[in-house]
């Protein structure tokens, strides 16, 4: 009975380890941090801080929240350096923080920022603050203003857009982080329960084998009395 249950738990443990290895293959790790252009500047300092590489909830959950919020903020292009800074500041897991920044990429940045603006706009309407709807043509005009160098005339408008996108990005980041952290905590709890069951089975099996081992009594050796 013990052997079958232990074998099932060991198999489950190996499958989970294989899944984690497949995920880690695409993430920066302590062993390959020197391969990344920006990360290698902080390589020596990061390697000395083990909590940057810990996947325990105490390091992973802050990384999920900080990483999700940063990923949805309109800071595309400087997210990786900021993620490293947040990792040191919050003692958070660095691979999770950096991997979450791939949420915003050249294909998803525009839809994410556009959605974040309208989420913030609708939320502010609930408090009686009205703002104009942002169209794709206005966003293109804002980007062209940056490129042509005539953005100073639109600085108030651009600041308003940046503020709304930031507010919406924080809301979206908190929502995603809450779901991801809940999933992570449930997964970590399940792993802990599996380890506890496996340890309990191994301990019961050890005690059972000890109780079945016959106790051999050694006769007392009698030494001849010394003659006076």
N, C-alpha and C positions, 0 to 999 in steps of 0.2 A: 504493500500500500504506500509506504513512504517513498519507495523508489519511483513509482509511477508519477506521483504528485510532484516529487522533486524534479523528475525529468521534464515534466510539462512546464514547470516554472523556469527551469534552466533554458528550455527552448524558447519560451517567451522572452526571457532576458536577452538571449542572443539575437532574436529578431529585432528587438528594440535597439540594441547596440548597432546592428547593421543599418537600421533606418537613420540613426543619429549620425553615423559615419557618412552616409550618402548626403545628408544635409550639410555637414561640416565641410564636405569637399568643396562646396561653393562659397564658403565663408572664410574670411581672414582668420588665421590661427596664430598661435604663439610661435609655431615652427616656421611659418612661411610669411611672417609679417614683413620681412626684408624685401619681398618681391613686389610690394605695392609702392607706387611712387611717393605718396604722401605719408603713408604709415611708417615707412622705413626711417623717416626723420625722428620718429618717436619710439623706434624699435627697442633700443637699450632701456629706456625708461619704462616702457610698457611691459617688457619681459620680467622686470623685477616686481611688478605688482600683480600678484596671482589673482586678485579679485577681478581684474579685467577679463580673465579667461574662465571664471567660475560660472557654471550653469545652474547653481543653486538659486532658488527663488529670491533670496536676499540681493543677488546681483542681477538676475535675469529680469525681474519685474520692473525695477527702475529703468533698465535698458529698454524695455518694451514701451513704457510710457514716454520716456524722453525721445526715443527713436521715432515713434509714431508721430508725435507732435512736430518734431523737427522735419520729418519727411513731408508733411502737408503745409509747412510754412513756405512763403514765396522767397526762398533763399537758395534756389537751384544754382549749383555751381560752387557753393562754399559749404555744402552740407557735411562733407566728409571731415574737414578740419574741425567743424563745430561738433560733430559726433564724437571725435576723439577728445575734445575739451570736456564735453558732457560726461564721457566715460570716466575721466579723472575726477571730475567735480562730484559726481553722484556715486562713485565707486560701483559703476554699472558694467555689465558685460559688454565688451567692445565688439566682438563678432556680431551680436544681435543688433547693437546700435548701428553699425555700419551697413549691415545687410538690409535693414529696414529703409535705408535711404534709396534703395533701388525701386521703391514704390513710385517715386517721381523720377522719370527718365524722359528722354526726348519725345517719346510717344504719349506719355500720360501726363506730363506737366501741365499742358494747356487745359485739358478737360478737368483736372483736379483743381486748378486755380479758378477756373470759370465756375465750377460747382461750389467751391468754398466761398466765393464772392456772393453768390445768390443765397447760400445758406445763411451767411451773416446778415445779408440784406433783409431776408424774411424774418430773421430773429429780431433785428432792430425795429422792424415794423410793429412787433408785438409791444414794444415799449414806446411807440409813438414817434420813432425816428424814421423819417422817410428819406430814401435815397434813390437816385435814378437807376434804372436797370442797365446792366452792362452788356453791350452787344459785342459780337466778335469783331465788327468793324472798328469799334472804339479801341479794343485791345490791340488790333493791328496798327491803328493810328498811334497808340501809345508807344508801341515797339519801334515804329518808324521814327517817332520823335526822338527816342533815345539814340537811334542810329545816326540821325542827321544832326544831332547836337542841339536841337531846338526844344529840349524837354523842360527848360527853365520856365517857359510860358505856361506849362501844364503842371507845374510842381504841386500846386494845391490839389488838383484833380488826381494826380498820380499818388500823392500821399493818402488821399481818401481811398483809392482803390487798393493800395498796399495794406492799409489798416483793415479794410473789410476782408480781404483775402487772408490776412493773418488771423483775424478773429474766427473766420470760417474754418481755417486750417487747424486752429487749436481745437475747435469743436469736433471736427472730423477725426483728428488725432486722438482725442480723449475717448471718443466712441470706439474706434478701432482698437485702441490700447486696452480698454476695459474688456472687450471680447477676447483679445489675444491673451491677456494676462490670466483671465479666467480659465481658458483652455490650457494654458501652461501650468497653472496651479493644479488643475485636475489631473493632468498628465504626470506631474511630479508626485502628487499624492498617490496615484496608482502605482508608480514605480516604487515608492517607499513601502507601500503595502506588500508588493511582490517580494521585495528584499526581506521584509519582516517575516512573511510566510516561509520563505526559503530558509531563513536562519532558524526559525522555530522547528521546521521539519528536520533540519540537520542536527539540532540540539536534541530533539526527541529520539532520533535514530542513534545518536551517540550514547544517550542514557540507556536506551534499550539494549544496545550491544554490550554495554558495561554490566548491566544486570544479568545478562545471560552468560557472562564469562564466569566460570567456576573459580571460587576463591581457594587457592592452594595454601594450606597451612604448613608451615615449616616447623618441624620438631625442634624443641630447644636442645641445643648442644650442651652436653654435660662435660665439664672439664674436671679432670682428676684433681682431688684436693692435694695441695702441696704438703709434703711432710715437714713437720716442724723439727 
